[in-house]
């Protein structure tokens, strides 16, 4: 199963639970969604792909790699601005926060949907052109938040789920979902998988009440209130 880095905390225990229920072995490979899609396109052996956004899935659909009628929406996410827990800020809104921050970080838009959503947000705020040269680009959203945790970046635009599961950063502003494309997580079977039935079982399991409860406890599928 190839899956986005932002779902690691959810999918590892869910995979273990699925194994115990079905006696089907689950192997997980995490990374930036577009990176994973390109790996599969180059022949990496995957049975299921889960992505943090539609584009990587559509990329493989255009290649004829995705099994027909197998794409299903698993959950959703939100985007937030975070700083280190001990950092004080004076900004009153997200736009002024980015304007006064020396080293902001986002995931690379070419590798990760999180980065694409962040870019869309900055474009909507009219900040992309002025920030582009000093933006730190991380390989995926998990590495983006690690930059903020370590002090290598002053500010990050990351998924809500990553923000609430880190003790070293704090959320300062939620991003209005109108600023970017909907953050959805589709999952699908690969057309040439030899594990079609187990794959179908796992995708069905991810839609179960137990899985939804686990995802919700980690911040997935939650609509944030935005001022």
PyMOL CGO cylinders between C-alpha atoms (Angstrom):
from pymol import cmd
from pymol.cgo import CYLINDER

trace = [
    CYLINDER, 0.00, 0.00, 0.00, 1.50, 3.32, -1.12, 0.3, 1, 1, 1, 1, 1, 1,
    CYLINDER, 1.50, 3.32, -1.12, 0.15, 6.13, 1.05, 0.3, 1, 1, 1, 1, 1, 1,
    CYLINDER, 0.15, 6.13, 1.05, 0.84, 9.80, 1.85, 0.3, 1, 1, 1, 1, 1, 1,
    CYLINDER, 0.84, 9.80, 1.85, 3.15, 10.68, 4.72, 0.3, 1, 1, 1, 1, 1, 1,
    CYLINDER, 3.15, 10.68, 4.72, 0.34, 12.62, 6.41, 0.3, 1, 1, 1, 1, 1, 1,
    CYLINDER, 0.34, 12.62, 6.41, -1.58, 9.37, 7.02, 0.3, 1, 1, 1, 1, 1, 1,
    CYLINDER, -1.58, 9.37, 7.02, 1.21, 7.40, 8.69, 0.3, 1, 1, 1, 1, 1, 1,
    CYLINDER, 1.21, 7.40, 8.69, -0.11, 7.69, 12.26, 0.3, 1, 1, 1, 1, 1, 1,
    CYLINDER, -0.11, 7.69, 12.26, -3.53, 6.54, 11.09, 0.3, 1, 1, 1, 1, 1, 1,
    CYLINDER, -3.53, 6.54, 11.09, -2.63, 3.77, 8.67, 0.3, 1, 1, 1, 1, 1, 1,
    CYLINDER, -2.63, 3.77, 8.67, 0.01, 1.96, 10.74, 0.3, 1, 1, 1, 1, 1, 1,
    CYLINDER, 0.01, 1.96, 10.74, -2.45, 0.97, 13.52, 0.3, 1, 1, 1, 1, 1, 1,
    CYLINDER, -2.45, 0.97, 13.52, -5.27, 0.47, 11.02, 0.3, 1, 1, 1, 1, 1, 1,
    CYLINDER, -5.27, 0.47, 11.02, -3.05, -1.84, 9.00, 0.3, 1, 1, 1, 1, 1, 1,
    CYLINDER, -3.05, -1.84, 9.00, -2.20, -3.85, 12.12, 0.3, 1, 1, 1, 1, 1, 1,
    CYLINDER, -2.20, -3.85, 12.12, -5.87, -4.12, 13.06, 0.3, 1, 1, 1, 1, 1, 1,
    CYLINDER, -5.87, -4.12, 13.06, -6.76, -5.24, 9.54, 0.3, 1, 1, 1, 1, 1, 1,
    CYLINDER, -6.76, -5.24, 9.54, -4.05, -7.91, 9.67, 0.3, 1, 1, 1, 1, 1, 1,
    CYLINDER, -4.05, -7.91, 9.67, -5.44, -9.24, 12.96, 0.3, 1, 1, 1, 1, 1, 1,
    CYLINDER, -5.44, -9.24, 12.96, -8.99, -9.32, 11.61, 0.3, 1, 1, 1, 1, 1, 1,
    CYLINDER, -8.99, -9.32, 11.61, -8.23, -10.95, 8.25, 0.3, 1, 1, 1, 1, 1, 1,
    CYLINDER, -8.23, -10.95, 8.25, -4.80, -12.61, 8.53, 0.3, 1, 1, 1, 1, 1, 1,
    CYLINDER, -4.80, -12.61, 8.53, -3.84, -10.64, 5.40, 0.3, 1, 1, 1, 1, 1, 1,
    CYLINDER, -3.84, -10.64, 5.40, -0.35, -9.13, 5.52, 0.3, 1, 1, 1, 1, 1, 1,
    CYLINDER, -0.35, -9.13, 5.52, -0.19, -5.35, 5.01, 0.3, 1, 1, 1, 1, 1, 1,
    CYLINDER, -0.19, -5.35, 5.01, 2.96, -3.56, 3.86, 0.3, 1, 1, 1, 1, 1, 1,
    CYLINDER, 2.96, -3.56, 3.86, 2.92, 0.24, 3.91, 0.3, 1, 1, 1, 1, 1, 1,
    CYLINDER, 2.92, 0.24, 3.91, 5.13, 2.64, 1.97, 0.3, 1, 1, 1, 1, 1, 1,
    CYLINDER, 5.13, 2.64, 1.97, 4.82, 6.34, 2.85, 0.3, 1, 1, 1, 1, 1, 1,
    CYLINDER, 4.82, 6.34, 2.85, 5.94, 9.44, 0.98, 0.3, 1, 1, 1, 1, 1, 1,
    CYLINDER, 5.94, 9.44, 0.98, 4.80, 12.47, -1.00, 0.3, 1, 1, 1, 1, 1, 1,
    CYLINDER, 4.80, 12.47, -1.00, 1.74, 11.53, -3.04, 0.3, 1, 1, 1, 1, 1, 1,
    CYLINDER, 1.74, 11.53, -3.04, 3.14, 12.64, -6.41, 0.3, 1, 1, 1, 1, 1, 1,
    CYLINDER, 3.14, 12.64, -6.41, 6.43, 10.90, -5.67, 0.3, 1, 1, 1, 1, 1, 1,
    CYLINDER, 6.43, 10.90, -5.67, 4.54, 7.68, -4.93, 0.3, 1, 1, 1, 1, 1, 1,
    CYLINDER, 4.54, 7.68, -4.93, 2.47, 7.98, -8.10, 0.3, 1, 1, 1, 1, 1, 1,
    CYLINDER, 2.47, 7.98, -8.10, 5.61, 8.44, -10.18, 0.3, 1, 1, 1, 1, 1, 1,
    CYLINDER, 5.61, 8.44, -10.18, 7.23, 5.43, -8.51, 0.3, 1, 1, 1, 1, 1, 1,
    CYLINDER, 7.23, 5.43, -8.51, 4.22, 3.31, -9.46, 0.3, 1, 1, 1, 1, 1, 1,
    CYLINDER, 4.22, 3.31, -9.46, 4.32, 4.69, -13.01, 0.3, 1, 1, 1, 1, 1, 1,
    CYLINDER, 4.32, 4.69, -13.01, 7.94, 3.55, -13.21, 0.3, 1, 1, 1, 1, 1, 1,
    CYLINDER, 7.94, 3.55, -13.21, 7.01, 0.04, -12.14, 0.3, 1, 1, 1, 1, 1, 1,
    CYLINDER, 7.01, 0.04, -12.14, 7.10, 0.01, -8.34, 0.3, 1, 1, 1, 1, 1, 1,
    CYLINDER, 7.10, 0.01, -8.34, 5.01, -2.94, -7.06, 0.3, 1, 1, 1, 1, 1, 1,
    CYLINDER, 5.01, -2.94, -7.06, 1.90, -1.48, -5.44, 0.3, 1, 1, 1, 1, 1, 1,
    CYLINDER, 1.90, -1.48, -5.44, -1.54, -3.00, -4.91, 0.3, 1, 1, 1, 1, 1, 1,
    CYLINDER, -1.54, -3.00, -4.91, -3.26, 0.09, -3.48, 0.3, 1, 1, 1, 1, 1, 1,
    CYLINDER, -3.26, 0.09, -3.48, -2.52, 3.80, -3.81, 0.3, 1, 1, 1, 1, 1, 1,
    CYLINDER, -2.52, 3.80, -3.81, -3.88, 6.40, -1.40, 0.3, 1, 1, 1, 1, 1, 1,
    CYLINDER, -3.88, 6.40, -1.40, -3.13, 10.03, -2.18, 0.3, 1, 1, 1, 1, 1, 1,
    CYLINDER, -3.13, 10.03, -2.18, -3.55, 13.36, -0.39, 0.3, 1, 1, 1, 1, 1, 1,
    CYLINDER, -3.55, 13.36, -0.39, -5.25, 14.98, -3.35, 0.3, 1, 1, 1, 1, 1, 1,
    CYLINDER, -5.25, 14.98, -3.35, -6.82, 14.10, -6.67, 0.3, 1, 1, 1, 1, 1, 1,
    CYLINDER, -6.82, 14.10, -6.67, -4.01, 15.02, -9.06, 0.3, 1, 1, 1, 1, 1, 1,
    CYLINDER, -4.01, 15.02, -9.06, -1.62, 12.10, -8.32, 0.3, 1, 1, 1, 1, 1, 1,
    CYLINDER, -1.62, 12.10, -8.32, -4.53, 9.67, -8.69, 0.3, 1, 1, 1, 1, 1, 1,
    CYLINDER, -4.53, 9.67, -8.69, -5.66, 11.33, -11.92, 0.3, 1, 1, 1, 1, 1, 1,
    CYLINDER, -5.66, 11.33, -11.92, -2.06, 11.15, -13.17, 0.3, 1, 1, 1, 1, 1, 1,
    CYLINDER, -2.06, 11.15, -13.17, -2.10, 7.35, -12.87, 0.3, 1, 1, 1, 1, 1, 1,
    CYLINDER, -2.10, 7.35, -12.87, -5.63, 7.11, -14.24, 0.3, 1, 1, 1, 1, 1, 1,
    CYLINDER, -5.63, 7.11, -14.24, -4.41, 8.87, -17.36, 0.3, 1, 1, 1, 1, 1, 1,
    CYLINDER, -4.41, 8.87, -17.36, -1.71, 6.19, -17.63, 0.3, 1, 1, 1, 1, 1, 1,
    CYLINDER, -1.71, 6.19, -17.63, -4.27, 3.40, -17.39, 0.3, 1, 1, 1, 1, 1, 1,
    CYLINDER, -4.27, 3.40, -17.39, -2.75, 2.12, -14.13, 0.3, 1, 1, 1, 1, 1, 1,
    CYLINDER, -2.75, 2.12, -14.13, -5.81, 2.41, -11.87, 0.3, 1, 1, 1, 1, 1, 1,
    CYLINDER, -5.81, 2.41, -11.87, -8.41, -0.37, -11.82, 0.3, 1, 1, 1, 1, 1, 1,
    CYLINDER, -8.41, -0.37, -11.82, -11.73, 0.74, -13.28, 0.3, 1, 1, 1, 1, 1, 1,
    CYLINDER, -11.73, 0.74, -13.28, -14.36, 1.95, -10.80, 0.3, 1, 1, 1, 1, 1, 1,
    CYLINDER, -14.36, 1.95, -10.80, -12.06, 1.41, -7.80, 0.3, 1, 1, 1, 1, 1, 1,
    CYLINDER, -12.06, 1.41, -7.80, -11.41, 5.03, -6.76, 0.3, 1, 1, 1, 1, 1, 1,
    CYLINDER, -11.41, 5.03, -6.76, -13.11, 5.91, -3.48, 0.3, 1, 1, 1, 1, 1, 1,
    CYLINDER, -13.11, 5.91, -3.48, -12.83, 8.91, -1.17, 0.3, 1, 1, 1, 1, 1, 1,
    CYLINDER, -12.83, 8.91, -1.17, -11.45, 7.88, 2.21, 0.3, 1, 1, 1, 1, 1, 1,
    CYLINDER, -11.45, 7.88, 2.21, -11.30, 11.14, 4.17, 0.3, 1, 1, 1, 1, 1, 1,
    CYLINDER, -11.30, 11.14, 4.17, -10.51, 14.87, 4.07, 0.3, 1, 1, 1, 1, 1, 1,
    CYLINDER, -10.51, 14.87, 4.07, -8.08, 17.28, 5.73, 0.3, 1, 1, 1, 1, 1, 1,
    CYLINDER, -8.08, 17.28, 5.73, -7.50, 20.99, 6.37, 0.3, 1, 1, 1, 1, 1, 1,
    CYLINDER, -7.50, 20.99, 6.37, -4.58, 23.38, 6.06, 0.3, 1, 1, 1, 1, 1, 1,
    CYLINDER, -4.58, 23.38, 6.06, -3.17, 25.45, 8.96, 0.3, 1, 1, 1, 1, 1, 1,
    CYLINDER, -3.17, 25.45, 8.96, -0.25, 27.78, 9.64, 0.3, 1, 1, 1, 1, 1, 1,
    CYLINDER, -0.25, 27.78, 9.64, 2.03, 26.64, 12.47, 0.3, 1, 1, 1, 1, 1, 1,
    CYLINDER, 2.03, 26.64, 12.47, 5.00, 28.02, 14.39, 0.3, 1, 1, 1, 1, 1, 1,
    CYLINDER, 5.00, 28.02, 14.39, 7.23, 26.55, 17.09, 0.3, 1, 1, 1, 1, 1, 1,
    CYLINDER, 7.23, 26.55, 17.09, 5.42, 26.30, 20.43, 0.3, 1, 1, 1, 1, 1, 1,
    CYLINDER, 5.42, 26.30, 20.43, 7.76, 28.82, 22.10, 0.3, 1, 1, 1, 1, 1, 1,
    CYLINDER, 7.76, 28.82, 22.10, 7.53, 31.45, 19.37, 0.3, 1, 1, 1, 1, 1, 1,
    CYLINDER, 7.53, 31.45, 19.37, 5.49, 34.60, 19.96, 0.3, 1, 1, 1, 1, 1, 1,
    CYLINDER, 5.49, 34.60, 19.96, 3.77, 36.25, 17.00, 0.3, 1, 1, 1, 1, 1, 1,
    CYLINDER, 3.77, 36.25, 17.00, 2.22, 39.68, 16.56, 0.3, 1, 1, 1, 1, 1, 1,
    CYLINDER, 2.22, 39.68, 16.56, 0.46, 39.07, 13.26, 0.3, 1, 1, 1, 1, 1, 1,
    CYLINDER, 0.46, 39.07, 13.26, -3.32, 39.37, 13.31, 0.3, 1, 1, 1, 1, 1, 1,
    CYLINDER, -3.32, 39.37, 13.31, -3.98, 37.28, 10.20, 0.3, 1, 1, 1, 1, 1, 1,
    CYLINDER, -3.98, 37.28, 10.20, -2.30, 34.69, 8.03, 0.3, 1, 1, 1, 1, 1, 1,
    CYLINDER, -2.30, 34.69, 8.03, -1.31, 37.16, 5.31, 0.3, 1, 1, 1, 1, 1, 1,
    CYLINDER, -1.31, 37.16, 5.31, 0.60, 39.47, 7.66, 0.3, 1, 1, 1, 1, 1, 1,
    CYLINDER, 0.60, 39.47, 7.66, 2.16, 36.44, 9.33, 0.3, 1, 1, 1, 1, 1, 1,
    CYLINDER, 2.16, 36.44, 9.33, 3.75, 35.32, 6.06, 0.3, 1, 1, 1, 1, 1, 1,
    CYLINDER, 3.75, 35.32, 6.06, 4.76, 38.86, 5.16, 0.3, 1, 1, 1, 1, 1, 1,
    CYLINDER, 4.76, 38.86, 5.16, 6.74, 39.22, 8.41, 0.3, 1, 1, 1, 1, 1, 1,
    CYLINDER, 6.74, 39.22, 8.41, 8.32, 35.75, 8.50, 0.3, 1, 1, 1, 1, 1, 1,
    CYLINDER, 8.32, 35.75, 8.50, 11.87, 35.27, 7.21, 0.3, 1, 1, 1, 1, 1, 1,
    CYLINDER, 11.87, 35.27, 7.21, 11.90, 31.50, 6.61, 0.3, 1, 1, 1, 1, 1, 1,
    CYLINDER, 11.90, 31.50, 6.61, 8.51, 29.96, 5.80, 0.3, 1, 1, 1, 1, 1, 1,
    CYLINDER, 8.51, 29.96, 5.80, 8.29, 26.33, 4.68, 0.3, 1, 1, 1, 1, 1, 1,
    CYLINDER, 8.29, 26.33, 4.68, 5.81, 24.37, 2.60, 0.3, 1, 1, 1, 1, 1, 1,
    CYLINDER, 5.81, 24.37, 2.60, 5.94, 20.96, 0.98, 0.3, 1, 1, 1, 1, 1, 1,
    CYLINDER, 5.94, 20.96, 0.98, 7.24, 21.08, -2.58, 0.3, 1, 1, 1, 1, 1, 1,
    CYLINDER, 7.24, 21.08, -2.58, 4.16, 21.64, -4.82, 0.3, 1, 1, 1, 1, 1, 1,
    CYLINDER, 4.16, 21.64, -4.82, 5.74, 19.43, -7.49, 0.3, 1, 1, 1, 1, 1, 1,
    CYLINDER, 5.74, 19.43, -7.49, 6.01, 16.46, -5.10, 0.3, 1, 1, 1, 1, 1, 1,
    CYLINDER, 6.01, 16.46, -5.10, 3.18, 16.80, -2.61, 0.3, 1, 1, 1, 1, 1, 1,
    CYLINDER, 3.18, 16.80, -2.61, -0.46, 17.90, -2.81, 0.3, 1, 1, 1, 1, 1, 1,
    CYLINDER, -0.46, 17.90, -2.81, 0.05, 19.63, 0.57, 0.3, 1, 1, 1, 1, 1, 1,
    CYLINDER, 0.05, 19.63, 0.57, 2.52, 21.89, -1.17, 0.3, 1, 1, 1, 1, 1, 1,
    CYLINDER, 2.52, 21.89, -1.17, 0.10, 22.52, -4.02, 0.3, 1, 1, 1, 1, 1, 1,
    CYLINDER, 0.10, 22.52, -4.02, -2.64, 23.53, -1.56, 0.3, 1, 1, 1, 1, 1, 1,
    CYLINDER, -2.64, 23.53, -1.56, -0.14, 25.79, 0.23, 0.3, 1, 1, 1, 1, 1, 1,
    CYLINDER, -0.14, 25.79, 0.23, 0.88, 27.39, -3.08, 0.3, 1, 1, 1, 1, 1, 1,
    CYLINDER, 0.88, 27.39, -3.08, -2.77, 27.96, -4.01, 0.3, 1, 1, 1, 1, 1, 1,
    CYLINDER, -2.77, 27.96, -4.01, -3.33, 29.60, -0.62, 0.3, 1, 1, 1, 1, 1, 1,
    CYLINDER, -3.33, 29.60, -0.62, -0.36, 31.92, -1.04, 0.3, 1, 1, 1, 1, 1, 1,
    CYLINDER, -0.36, 31.92, -1.04, -1.47, 32.77, -4.57, 0.3, 1, 1, 1, 1, 1, 1,
    CYLINDER, -1.47, 32.77, -4.57, -4.96, 33.56, -3.30, 0.3, 1, 1, 1, 1, 1, 1,
    CYLINDER, -4.96, 33.56, -3.30, -3.43, 35.88, -0.68, 0.3, 1, 1, 1, 1, 1, 1,
    CYLINDER, -3.43, 35.88, -0.68, -1.29, 37.57, -3.35, 0.3, 1, 1, 1, 1, 1, 1,
    CYLINDER, -1.29, 37.57, -3.35, 1.94, 36.43, -1.67, 0.3, 1, 1, 1, 1, 1, 1,
    CYLINDER, 1.94, 36.43, -1.67, 3.37, 33.72, -3.91, 0.3, 1, 1, 1, 1, 1, 1,
    CYLINDER, 3.37, 33.72, -3.91, 5.54, 35.93, -6.13, 0.3, 1, 1, 1, 1, 1, 1,
    CYLINDER, 5.54, 35.93, -6.13, 7.08, 37.82, -3.23, 0.3, 1, 1, 1, 1, 1, 1,
    CYLINDER, 7.08, 37.82, -3.23, 7.68, 34.69, -1.12, 0.3, 1, 1, 1, 1, 1, 1,
    CYLINDER, 7.68, 34.69, -1.12, 8.76, 32.19, -3.78, 0.3, 1, 1, 1, 1, 1, 1,
    CYLINDER, 8.76, 32.19, -3.78, 12.50, 32.96, -3.58, 0.3, 1, 1, 1, 1, 1, 1,
    CYLINDER, 12.50, 32.96, -3.58, 12.71, 32.60, 0.21, 0.3, 1, 1, 1, 1, 1, 1,
    CYLINDER, 12.71, 32.60, 0.21, 10.34, 29.68, 0.68, 0.3, 1, 1, 1, 1, 1, 1,
    CYLINDER, 10.34, 29.68, 0.68, 11.87, 26.48, 2.03, 0.3, 1, 1, 1, 1, 1, 1,
    CYLINDER, 11.87, 26.48, 2.03, 10.53, 23.51, 0.05, 0.3, 1, 1, 1, 1, 1, 1,
    CYLINDER, 10.53, 23.51, 0.05, 10.30, 20.15, 1.83, 0.3, 1, 1, 1, 1, 1, 1,
    CYLINDER, 10.30, 20.15, 1.83, 9.92, 16.77, 0.14, 0.3, 1, 1, 1, 1, 1, 1,
    CYLINDER, 9.92, 16.77, 0.14, 6.55, 16.17, 1.83, 0.3, 1, 1, 1, 1, 1, 1,
    CYLINDER, 6.55, 16.17, 1.83, 4.33, 17.67, 4.52, 0.3, 1, 1, 1, 1, 1, 1,
    CYLINDER, 4.33, 17.67, 4.52, 5.90, 15.59, 7.28, 0.3, 1, 1, 1, 1, 1, 1,
    CYLINDER, 5.90, 15.59, 7.28, 9.31, 17.00, 6.49, 0.3, 1, 1, 1, 1, 1, 1,
    CYLINDER, 9.31, 17.00, 6.49, 7.81, 20.50, 6.26, 0.3, 1, 1, 1, 1, 1, 1,
    CYLINDER, 7.81, 20.50, 6.26, 6.61, 20.34, 9.84, 0.3, 1, 1, 1, 1, 1, 1,
    CYLINDER, 6.61, 20.34, 9.84, 9.98, 18.87, 10.88, 0.3, 1, 1, 1, 1, 1, 1,
    CYLINDER, 9.98, 18.87, 10.88, 11.63, 22.06, 9.60, 0.3, 1, 1, 1, 1, 1, 1,
    CYLINDER, 11.63, 22.06, 9.60, 9.46, 24.11, 11.98, 0.3, 1, 1, 1, 1, 1, 1,
    CYLINDER, 9.46, 24.11, 11.98, 10.02, 21.69, 14.86, 0.3, 1, 1, 1, 1, 1, 1,
    CYLINDER, 10.02, 21.69, 14.86, 13.81, 21.90, 14.47, 0.3, 1, 1, 1, 1, 1, 1,
    CYLINDER, 13.81, 21.90, 14.47, 13.93, 25.68, 13.98, 0.3, 1, 1, 1, 1, 1, 1,
    CYLINDER, 13.93, 25.68, 13.98, 15.14, 25.40, 10.39, 0.3, 1, 1, 1, 1, 1, 1,
    CYLINDER, 15.14, 25.40, 10.39, 11.99, 27.31, 9.38, 0.3, 1, 1, 1, 1, 1, 1,
    CYLINDER, 11.99, 27.31, 9.38, 10.00, 29.94, 11.28, 0.3, 1, 1, 1, 1, 1, 1,
    CYLINDER, 10.00, 29.94, 11.28, 6.57, 29.14, 9.90, 0.3, 1, 1, 1, 1, 1, 1,
    CYLINDER, 6.57, 29.14, 9.90, 4.91, 26.25, 8.11, 0.3, 1, 1, 1, 1, 1, 1,
    CYLINDER, 4.91, 26.25, 8.11, 1.76, 25.75, 6.10, 0.3, 1, 1, 1, 1, 1, 1,
    CYLINDER, 1.76, 25.75, 6.10, 0.82, 22.13, 6.81, 0.3, 1, 1, 1, 1, 1, 1,
    CYLINDER, 0.82, 22.13, 6.81, -2.09, 19.77, 7.30, 0.3, 1, 1, 1, 1, 1, 1,
    CYLINDER, -2.09, 19.77, 7.30, -4.18, 20.14, 10.44, 0.3, 1, 1, 1, 1, 1, 1,
    CYLINDER, -4.18, 20.14, 10.44, -3.56, 16.48, 11.24, 0.3, 1, 1, 1, 1, 1, 1,
    CYLINDER, -3.56, 16.48, 11.24, 0.21, 17.02, 11.35, 0.3, 1, 1, 1, 1, 1, 1,
    CYLINDER, 0.21, 17.02, 11.35, -0.18, 20.15, 13.47, 0.3, 1, 1, 1, 1, 1, 1,
    CYLINDER, -0.18, 20.15, 13.47, -2.27, 18.55, 16.22, 0.3, 1, 1, 1, 1, 1, 1,
    CYLINDER, -2.27, 18.55, 16.22, -0.03, 15.49, 16.40, 0.3, 1, 1, 1, 1, 1, 1,
    CYLINDER, -0.03, 15.49, 16.40, 3.16, 17.47, 17.01, 0.3, 1, 1, 1, 1, 1, 1,
    CYLINDER, 3.16, 17.47, 17.01, 4.08, 18.69, 20.49, 0.3, 1, 1, 1, 1, 1, 1,
    CYLINDER, 4.08, 18.69, 20.49, 6.71, 21.06, 19.09, 0.3, 1, 1, 1, 1, 1, 1,
    CYLINDER, 6.71, 21.06, 19.09, 4.47, 23.32, 17.01, 0.3, 1, 1, 1, 1, 1, 1,
    CYLINDER, 4.47, 23.32, 17.01, 1.25, 25.20, 17.57, 0.3, 1, 1, 1, 1, 1, 1,
    CYLINDER, 1.25, 25.20, 17.57, -1.48, 26.20, 15.16, 0.3, 1, 1, 1, 1, 1, 1,
    CYLINDER, -1.48, 26.20, 15.16, -1.86, 29.96, 14.78, 0.3, 1, 1, 1, 1, 1, 1,
    CYLINDER, -1.86, 29.96, 14.78, -4.27, 30.29, 11.85, 0.3, 1, 1, 1, 1, 1, 1,
    CYLINDER, -4.27, 30.29, 11.85, -6.61, 27.93, 10.01, 0.3, 1, 1, 1, 1, 1, 1,
    CYLINDER, -6.61, 27.93, 10.01, -6.70, 28.40, 6.24, 0.3, 1, 1, 1, 1, 1, 1,
    CYLINDER, -6.70, 28.40, 6.24, -10.03, 29.19, 4.67, 0.3, 1, 1, 1, 1, 1, 1,
    CYLINDER, -10.03, 29.19, 4.67, -10.86, 26.16, 2.47, 0.3, 1, 1, 1, 1, 1, 1,
    CYLINDER, -10.86, 26.16, 2.47, -11.97, 28.57, -0.25, 0.3, 1, 1, 1, 1, 1, 1,
    CYLINDER, -11.97, 28.57, -0.25, -8.29, 29.48, -0.73, 0.3, 1, 1, 1, 1, 1, 1,
    CYLINDER, -8.29, 29.48, -0.73, -7.39, 26.10, -2.24, 0.3, 1, 1, 1, 1, 1, 1,
    CYLINDER, -7.39, 26.10, -2.24, -8.78, 23.00, -3.91, 0.3, 1, 1, 1, 1, 1, 1,
    CYLINDER, -8.78, 23.00, -3.91, -10.66, 20.56, -1.64, 0.3, 1, 1, 1, 1, 1, 1,
    CYLINDER, -10.66, 20.56, -1.64, -8.23, 18.39, 0.37, 0.3, 1, 1, 1, 1, 1, 1,
    CYLINDER, -8.23, 18.39, 0.37, -9.53, 14.89, -0.27, 0.3, 1, 1, 1, 1, 1, 1,
    CYLINDER, -9.53, 14.89, -0.27, -7.84, 11.51, 0.13, 0.3, 1, 1, 1, 1, 1, 1,
    CYLINDER, -7.84, 11.51, 0.13, -8.83, 9.03, -2.58, 0.3, 1, 1, 1, 1, 1, 1,
    CYLINDER, -8.83, 9.03, -2.58, -7.76, 5.40, -2.57, 0.3, 1, 1, 1, 1, 1, 1,
    CYLINDER, -7.76, 5.40, -2.57, -7.76, 2.92, -5.45, 0.3, 1, 1, 1, 1, 1, 1,
    CYLINDER, -7.76, 2.92, -5.45, -6.62, -0.49, -6.63, 0.3, 1, 1, 1, 1, 1, 1,
    CYLINDER, -6.62, -0.49, -6.63, -3.92, -0.88, -9.24, 0.3, 1, 1, 1, 1, 1, 1,
    CYLINDER, -3.92, -0.88, -9.24, -5.12, -2.52, -12.44, 0.3, 1, 1, 1, 1, 1, 1,
    CYLINDER, -5.12, -2.52, -12.44, -2.39, -5.18, -12.48, 0.3, 1, 1, 1, 1, 1, 1,
    CYLINDER, -2.39, -5.18, -12.48, -2.55, -6.11, -8.79, 0.3, 1, 1, 1, 1, 1, 1,
    CYLINDER, -2.55, -6.11, -8.79, -2.47, -9.80, -7.94, 0.3, 1, 1, 1, 1, 1, 1,
    CYLINDER, -2.47, -9.80, -7.94, -4.13, -8.96, -4.60, 0.3, 1, 1, 1, 1, 1, 1,
    CYLINDER, -4.13, -8.96, -4.60, -7.42, -7.63, -5.92, 0.3, 1, 1, 1, 1, 1, 1,
    CYLINDER, -7.42, -7.63, -5.92, -9.72, -9.21, -3.33, 0.3, 1, 1, 1, 1, 1, 1,
    CYLINDER, -9.72, -9.21, -3.33, -7.50, -8.34, -0.31, 0.3, 1, 1, 1, 1, 1, 1,
    CYLINDER, -7.50, -8.34, -0.31, -7.16, -4.84, -1.73, 0.3, 1, 1, 1, 1, 1, 1,
    CYLINDER, -7.16, -4.84, -1.73, -10.92, -4.46, -2.00, 0.3, 1, 1, 1, 1, 1, 1,
    CYLINDER, -10.92, -4.46, -2.00, -11.25, -5.67, 1.59, 0.3, 1, 1, 1, 1, 1, 1,
    CYLINDER, -11.25, -5.67, 1.59, -8.74, -3.12, 2.85, 0.3, 1, 1, 1, 1, 1, 1,
    CYLINDER, -8.74, -3.12, 2.85, -10.37, -0.20, 1.01, 0.3, 1, 1, 1, 1, 1, 1,
    CYLINDER, -10.37, -0.20, 1.01, -13.75, -1.29, 2.40, 0.3, 1, 1, 1, 1, 1, 1,
    CYLINDER, -13.75, -1.29, 2.40, -12.23, -1.52, 5.88, 0.3, 1, 1, 1, 1, 1, 1,
    CYLINDER, -12.23, -1.52, 5.88, -10.98, 2.09, 5.60, 0.3, 1, 1, 1, 1, 1, 1,
    CYLINDER, -10.98, 2.09, 5.60, -14.60, 3.17, 5.18, 0.3, 1, 1, 1, 1, 1, 1,
    CYLINDER, -14.60, 3.17, 5.18, -15.77, 1.27, 8.28, 0.3, 1, 1, 1, 1, 1, 1,
    CYLINDER, -15.77, 1.27, 8.28, -16.97, 3.03, 11.44, 0.3, 1, 1, 1, 1, 1, 1,
    CYLINDER, -16.97, 3.03, 11.44, -13.85, 1.84, 13.30, 0.3, 1, 1, 1, 1, 1, 1,
    CYLINDER, -13.85, 1.84, 13.30, -11.53, 3.34, 10.71, 0.3, 1, 1, 1, 1, 1, 1,
    CYLINDER, -11.53, 3.34, 10.71, -13.49, 6.59, 10.51, 0.3, 1, 1, 1, 1, 1, 1,
    CYLINDER, -13.49, 6.59, 10.51, -13.32, 6.93, 14.30, 0.3, 1, 1, 1, 1, 1, 1,
    CYLINDER, -13.32, 6.93, 14.30, -9.56, 6.43, 14.23, 0.3, 1, 1, 1, 1, 1, 1,
    CYLINDER, -9.56, 6.43, 14.23, -9.13, 8.96, 11.43, 0.3, 1, 1, 1, 1, 1, 1,
    CYLINDER, -9.13, 8.96, 11.43, -11.35, 11.48, 13.21, 0.3, 1, 1, 1, 1, 1, 1,
    CYLINDER, -11.35, 11.48, 13.21, -9.35, 11.12, 16.45, 0.3, 1, 1, 1, 1, 1, 1,
    CYLINDER, -9.35, 11.12, 16.45, -6.26, 12.20, 14.48, 0.3, 1, 1, 1, 1, 1, 1,
    CYLINDER, -6.26, 12.20, 14.48, -7.95, 15.22, 12.93, 0.3, 1, 1, 1, 1, 1, 1,
    CYLINDER, -7.95, 15.22, 12.93, -9.06, 13.83, 9.57, 0.3, 1, 1, 1, 1, 1, 1,
    CYLINDER, -9.06, 13.83, 9.57, -12.48, 14.68, 8.20, 0.3, 1, 1, 1, 1, 1, 1,
    CYLINDER, -12.48, 14.68, 8.20, -12.88, 17.68, 10.52, 0.3, 1, 1, 1, 1, 1, 1,
    CYLINDER, -12.88, 17.68, 10.52, -14.09, 21.06, 9.25, 0.3, 1, 1, 1, 1, 1, 1,
    CYLINDER, -14.09, 21.06, 9.25, -12.22, 23.89, 11.00, 0.3, 1, 1, 1, 1, 1, 1,
    CYLINDER, -12.22, 23.89, 11.00, -13.89, 27.15, 11.89, 0.3, 1, 1, 1, 1, 1, 1,
    CYLINDER, -13.89, 27.15, 11.89, -12.19, 30.06, 10.12, 0.3, 1, 1, 1, 1, 1, 1,
    CYLINDER, -12.19, 30.06, 10.12, -12.58, 33.72, 11.13, 0.3, 1, 1, 1, 1, 1, 1,
]
cmd.load_cgo(trace, "trace")
